[in-house]
C-alpha cells in the first residue's frame, strides 16, 4: 500500500467525507500521542477514534491489586512494582494505601531492580508485580532465570502478564480497523495481524509513535477502508520486522505458558494470560505464599471496562473529571500514563 508524507496524510484525513468509521487505538501510548501531537483535532466528525485494551495497568483486574496488598500487609513481603500500579484502586485499598499502613512498597524500573533488592535483603521476601504485555515479559522471564543462576531464593513474581492475540479476537467486531501497537509488534512480528486479516477479515495497521508515523498510519487506514476490502499494512517497518524478536519470544516460551485470564472490562479471555511453568514454581508468588483465589470488586461508579472495549469515551463517565481525577482516581484508566481517561483529562476534555 502507498505511504504518505505528513502533508499528504493531513489532506486525506481532513478531506475524508465518506461514511462514519471507527478506529481502535489498541495502544494506550498511541492514545496519548495522538492527543499530544494534535492529530485528534484534525479528524472530521465521521472518523472516530476509540480506546482499546492496550494499557497493561488498565486491564489488570482489581483482584490482582488485592493479592498484592495481601502480600504486603499480611505476608510482610517487599513489593516491587512499576510506578503506575501503586495508585490503582483495589477492592478496599490501593498499594499506596497499603504503604501508608506500613507495607513495604517500592517503585522499580525493571524486575532486575527487584532481583538486586532480593540479593541485598536475604532475610526478606521480595515480590515483583509482573504486569505487562509481550514487550516487558521477556525481561521478567530473564529475572527468574537469573534468580536460579545466582541462587536467589527470596525472590518471586506475582504474574499478571498478558498477550494480545486473543484480546484482538475478543474485540474484532468493535471497530472498522485496528491501530496496532508498534512496541508489541516489535516483539511478536506481523503474524498475528496477518492472521486477523486472513481468517477474520479484520483490517489494521501497525503504527509507530512519531507524528509522521501516526499520520501515515491514519491515512493508510482511511484510504484502505474506502477500498471496501480488508487490509493490513506495517507502517512501522523501521522497528517491526516480519518475524519480530524471535529470541524474546523464545525467552517467554521457555519460562511461561499460556492460561485463561481475566482482563478488566473484558472478562476471561481464553489463553490470553501467562503463568510460570511448573519447573519455575518456586518463583511463583501465588504458590510460594499460598494466596487464595481473590475476586476483586471494582468501584461501581467506574466505567473503565466500557472504555477498554470502546463502548464509551472517558468523558461519558459521570465521575470523569469530578469524582475521578489523576489526583484522586476511581479507576485504573485515570491512573496509568497509558490510560485513556488520563489522556482525555490531560489533553482532550470531552473531545
C-alpha positions as CSV (number, residue, x, y, z in Angstrom):
1,X,0.0,0.0,0.0
2,X,1.1,3.6,-0.6
3,X,2.5,5.5,2.3
4,X,2.1,9.3,2.8
5,X,4.0,12.3,3.9
6,X,2.6,14.5,6.7
7,X,1.1,16.9,4.1
8,X,-0.5,14.2,2.1
9,X,-1.8,12.4,5.2
10,X,-3.3,15.7,6.5
11,X,-5.1,16.2,3.3
12,X,-6.5,12.6,3.3
13,X,-7.6,12.9,7.0
14,X,-9.2,16.3,6.9
15,X,-10.7,15.7,3.5
16,X,-12.5,12.4,4.3
17,X,-16.2,12.7,3.5
18,X,-17.2,9.0,3.5
19,X,-19.3,7.0,5.9
20,X,-18.6,7.0,9.6
21,X,-15.6,4.9,10.6
22,X,-14.3,3.7,13.9
23,X,-10.6,3.1,14.5
24,X,-9.5,1.4,17.7
25,X,-6.2,2.6,19.2
26,X,-5.2,-0.6,20.9
27,X,-2.1,1.0,22.4
28,X,-2.5,3.5,25.3
29,X,0.6,5.3,24.2
30,X,-1.0,5.9,20.8
31,X,-4.0,7.4,22.6
32,X,-1.7,9.9,24.5
33,X,0.5,10.7,21.5
34,X,-2.4,11.3,19.1
35,X,-3.8,13.8,21.6
36,X,-0.4,15.4,22.4
37,X,0.6,15.7,18.7
38,X,-2.8,17.4,17.9
39,X,-3.8,14.7,15.5
40,X,-7.3,14.3,17.0
41,X,-8.0,17.9,16.2
42,X,-7.6,17.1,12.5
43,X,-10.2,14.4,12.5
44,X,-13.6,15.1,10.8
45,X,-16.7,14.1,12.7
46,X,-17.1,10.9,10.6
47,X,-13.7,9.5,11.8
48,X,-14.0,8.2,15.4
49,X,-11.1,7.0,17.5
50,X,-12.0,4.6,20.3
51,X,-9.7,3.3,23.0
52,X,-8.8,-0.3,23.4
53,X,-7.1,-2.7,25.9
54,X,-3.5,-1.7,25.2
55,X,-2.7,-0.4,28.7
56,X,-1.4,-3.2,30.8
57,X,-2.1,-1.5,34.1
58,X,-5.7,-0.6,32.9
59,X,-6.6,-4.2,32.1
60,X,-5.2,-5.7,35.3
61,X,-8.1,-6.8,37.3
62,X,-9.0,-5.5,40.8
63,X,-8.3,-8.9,42.4
64,X,-4.7,-8.6,41.4
65,X,-4.3,-5.4,43.4
66,X,-6.0,-7.2,46.3
67,X,-3.4,-10.0,46.1
68,X,-0.5,-7.6,46.1
69,X,-2.0,-5.8,49.1
70,X,-2.3,-9.1,50.9
71,X,1.4,-9.9,50.2
72,X,2.4,-6.5,51.5
73,X,0.4,-6.4,54.7
74,X,-0.2,-10.0,55.7
75,X,2.9,-11.7,54.4
76,X,5.2,-8.7,55.0
77,X,6.9,-9.1,51.6
78,X,8.7,-6.2,50.0
79,X,6.6,-5.4,47.0
80,X,8.3,-4.1,43.9
81,X,6.3,-2.5,41.1
82,X,6.3,-0.1,38.3
83,X,5.0,3.3,39.4
84,X,1.6,3.4,37.7
85,X,0.3,0.4,39.6
86,X,0.8,1.9,43.1
87,X,-2.3,4.1,42.9
88,X,-4.6,1.7,41.1
89,X,-7.6,1.1,43.5
90,X,-8.2,-2.4,44.7
91,X,-11.4,-3.6,46.4
92,X,-10.7,-1.8,49.6
93,X,-7.3,-0.1,49.1
94,X,-4.5,0.6,46.7
95,X,-0.9,-0.2,47.2
96,X,-0.4,3.4,48.1
97,X,-2.9,2.9,50.9
98,X,-1.1,-0.3,52.0
99,X,2.2,1.6,52.2
100,X,0.5,4.2,54.5
101,X,-0.5,1.2,56.7
102,X,3.1,0.0,56.9
103,X,3.5,-2.1,53.8
104,X,6.9,-2.0,52.2
105,X,6.1,-0.9,48.6
106,X,8.9,0.1,46.3
107,X,8.9,1.5,42.8
108,X,11.4,-0.1,40.4
109,X,12.1,0.4,36.7
110,X,12.8,-3.3,36.0
111,X,12.4,-6.7,37.5
112,X,16.2,-6.8,37.7
113,X,16.0,-3.9,40.2
114,X,13.7,-6.2,42.3
115,X,16.1,-9.1,41.9
116,X,19.0,-6.9,43.2
117,X,16.9,-5.9,46.1
118,X,16.3,-9.5,47.0
119,X,20.1,-10.1,46.8
120,X,20.7,-7.2,49.2
121,X,18.0,-8.3,51.6
122,X,18.4,-12.1,52.0
123,X,16.2,-12.1,55.2
124,X,13.2,-10.6,53.4
125,X,10.9,-12.0,50.7
126,X,10.8,-9.8,47.6
127,X,7.9,-9.9,45.1
128,X,7.9,-8.3,41.7
129,X,4.5,-7.4,40.3
130,X,4.7,-8.7,36.8
131,X,2.2,-6.6,34.8
132,X,2.7,-6.1,31.0
133,X,2.3,-7.5,27.5
134,X,4.9,-9.2,25.2
135,X,7.0,-6.1,25.4
136,X,8.0,-6.3,29.0
137,X,7.5,-10.1,29.7
138,X,10.9,-11.2,28.4
139,X,12.9,-9.3,31.0
140,X,10.6,-10.7,33.7
141,X,11.4,-14.2,32.5
142,X,15.1,-13.3,32.4
143,X,14.9,-12.2,36.1
144,X,13.6,-15.7,37.1
145,X,16.4,-17.4,35.2
146,X,19.0,-15.1,36.9
147,X,17.5,-15.8,40.3
148,X,18.1,-19.5,39.7
149,X,21.5,-19.0,38.3
150,X,22.7,-16.9,41.3
151,X,20.8,-18.9,43.9
152,X,18.5,-16.1,45.0
153,X,15.6,-17.9,46.7
154,X,13.8,-15.0,48.3
155,X,12.6,-13.6,45.0
156,X,9.3,-14.4,43.4
157,X,6.9,-12.8,40.9
158,X,3.1,-12.2,41.0
159,X,2.2,-12.8,37.4
160,X,-0.4,-10.8,35.5
161,X,1.4,-10.8,32.1
162,X,-1.0,-10.9,29.2
163,X,-0.7,-11.5,25.4
164,X,-2.5,-9.6,22.8
165,X,-3.7,-12.0,20.1
166,X,-6.8,-13.3,21.8
167,X,-7.7,-9.8,23.0
168,X,-7.8,-8.8,19.4
169,X,-10.2,-11.7,18.8
170,X,-12.4,-10.6,21.6
171,X,-12.7,-7.1,20.1
172,X,-12.6,-7.9,16.4
173,X,-16.1,-6.6,15.9
174,X,-15.6,-3.4,17.9
175,X,-14.1,-1.2,15.2
176,X,-13.6,-0.9,11.4
177,X,-9.8,-1.1,11.8
178,X,-7.2,-1.6,14.5
179,X,-4.2,0.7,15.0
180,X,-1.9,-2.0,16.2
181,X,0.7,-1.3,18.9
182,X,4.2,-0.9,17.4
183,X,6.1,-1.9,20.5
184,X,4.2,-5.1,21.0
185,X,4.6,-6.0,17.3
186,X,8.3,-5.3,17.6
187,X,8.4,-8.5,19.7
188,X,5.6,-10.5,18.1
189,X,6.1,-9.5,14.5
190,X,3.4,-9.3,11.8
191,X,1.9,-12.8,12.0
192,X,-1.0,-12.1,14.4
193,X,-2.1,-9.1,12.4
194,X,-2.0,-11.1,9.2
195,X,-4.0,-13.9,10.8
196,X,-6.6,-11.4,11.9
197,X,-6.9,-10.3,8.2
198,X,-6.8,-13.7,6.6
199,X,-9.0,-15.6,9.0
200,X,-11.4,-13.0,10.2
201,X,-11.3,-10.1,7.6
202,X,-10.1,-7.7,10.3
203,X,-8.3,-4.6,8.9
204,X,-5.4,-2.9,10.7
205,X,-2.1,-1.0,10.6
206,X,1.0,-1.3,12.7
207,X,1.9,2.2,13.7
208,X,4.9,3.9,15.2
209,X,4.8,6.8,17.6
210,X,6.1,9.9,15.8
211,X,3.8,12.5,14.1
212,X,4.9,11.2,10.7
213,X,4.3,7.6,11.5
214,X,0.9,8.2,13.2
215,X,-0.3,10.5,10.4
216,X,0.8,8.0,7.8
217,X,-1.0,5.1,9.6
218,X,-4.2,7.1,9.9
219,X,-4.2,8.0,6.2
220,X,-3.4,4.4,5.2
221,X,-6.4,3.2,7.3
222,X,-8.8,5.8,5.8
223,X,-7.7,5.1,2.2
224,X,-7.8,1.3,2.9
225,X,-11.3,1.4,4.3
226,X,-12.6,3.3,1.3
227,X,-11.4,0.4,-0.9
228,X,-14.0,-1.8,0.6
229,X,-11.6,-4.7,1.1
230,X,-10.0,-5.9,4.4
231,X,-6.3,-4.9,4.6
232,X,-3.2,-5.0,6.7
233,X,-0.1,-2.7,6.5
234,X,3.1,-2.4,8.6
235,X,3.7,1.4,8.8
236,X,6.5,0.9,11.4
237,X,9.0,-1.1,9.3
238,X,12.0,0.7,10.8
239,X,11.3,-1.2,14.0
240,X,8.8,-4.1,13.3
241,X,10.1,-7.0,11.3
242,X,8.0,-9.7,9.8
243,X,9.2,-12.3,12.4
244,X,9.5,-9.9,15.3
245,X,12.1,-10.6,18.0
246,X,12.4,-14.3,17.9
247,X,14.8,-14.6,20.9
248,X,12.4,-12.6,23.1
249,X,9.5,-14.8,22.2
250,X,11.6,-17.9,22.8
251,X,12.6,-16.5,26.3
252,X,8.9,-16.1,27.1
253,X,8.0,-19.6,25.9
254,X,10.8,-21.2,27.9
255,X,9.7,-19.7,31.3
256,X,5.9,-19.2,30.9
257,X,2.9,-20.8,29.4
258,X,-0.5,-19.6,28.2
259,X,-3.5,-19.7,30.5
260,X,-7.0,-18.3,30.6
261,X,-7.0,-14.9,32.4
262,X,-9.2,-12.0,33.4
263,X,-9.0,-8.7,31.7
264,X,-10.6,-5.7,33.3
265,X,-13.8,-5.0,31.4
266,X,-13.4,-7.9,29.1
267,X,-13.8,-10.8,31.5
268,X,-12.0,-14.1,31.0
269,X,-10.2,-14.3,27.6
270,X,-9.1,-17.9,26.9
271,X,-5.3,-18.4,26.7
272,X,-4.5,-14.7,26.8
273,X,-2.6,-14.8,30.0
274,X,0.7,-16.3,31.2
275,X,1.9,-18.2,34.2
276,X,5.3,-19.7,35.2
277,X,5.9,-23.2,34.0
278,X,5.8,-25.8,36.7
279,X,9.6,-26.1,36.9
280,X,9.7,-22.5,37.9
281,X,7.0,-22.8,40.6
282,X,9.4,-21.9,43.4
283,X,9.3,-18.3,42.0
284,X,5.5,-18.1,41.7
285,X,4.3,-15.8,44.5
286,X,0.9,-17.3,44.5
287,X,2.3,-20.8,45.2
288,X,5.0,-19.7,47.5
289,X,2.7,-17.8,49.8
290,X,-0.4,-19.9,49.3
291,X,-2.6,-17.0,48.1
292,X,-6.3,-18.0,47.9
293,X,-8.3,-17.1,44.9
294,X,-9.4,-13.5,45.3
295,X,-12.3,-12.0,43.3
296,X,-11.9,-8.2,43.4
297,X,-14.8,-5.9,43.4
298,X,-14.4,-2.7,41.2
299,X,-16.0,0.6,42.2
300,X,-19.4,0.6,40.5
301,X,-19.0,4.2,39.5
302,X,-16.0,3.4,37.3
303,X,-16.6,2.7,33.6
304,X,-13.0,1.7,32.8
305,X,-14.3,-1.6,31.5
306,X,-16.5,0.0,28.9
307,X,-13.8,2.4,27.9
308,X,-11.4,-0.5,27.3
309,X,-14.0,-2.1,25.0
310,X,-14.6,1.0,23.0
311,X,-18.2,1.1,24.2
312,X,-17.9,4.6,25.6
313,X,-15.5,7.5,25.8
314,X,-13.9,8.5,29.2
315,X,-15.9,11.8,29.1
316,X,-19.1,9.7,29.0
317,X,-18.4,8.6,32.6
318,X,-20.3,10.5,35.2
319,X,-17.4,10.7,37.6
320,X,-14.8,11.7,34.9
321,X,-13.1,14.9,35.9
322,X,-15.1,15.4,39.0
323,X,-15.1,12.4,41.4
324,X,-12.3,10.8,39.3
325,X,-9.1,12.8,38.6
326,X,-5.4,11.9,38.3
327,X,-5.0,13.1,41.9
328,X,-8.0,11.0,43.1
329,X,-8.6,8.2,40.6
330,X,-11.6,5.9,40.8
331,X,-10.3,3.5,38.2
332,X,-7.1,2.3,36.6
333,X,-7.6,4.2,33.3
334,X,-7.2,7.5,35.1
335,X,-4.0,6.4,36.9
336,X,-1.9,5.0,34.2
337,X,0.3,7.1,32.0
338,X,-1.1,5.0,29.1
339,X,-4.7,5.2,30.3
340,X,-7.4,6.6,28.1
341,X,-9.1,8.5,30.9
342,X,-5.8,10.2,31.9
343,X,-5.3,11.2,28.2
344,X,-8.7,12.7,27.9
345,X,-8.3,14.5,31.2
346,X,-4.8,15.8,30.3
347,X,-5.3,16.7,26.7
348,X,-8.8,16.2,25.5
349,X,-11.5,17.1,27.9
350,X,-14.8,16.0,26.3
351,X,-13.3,15.6,22.8
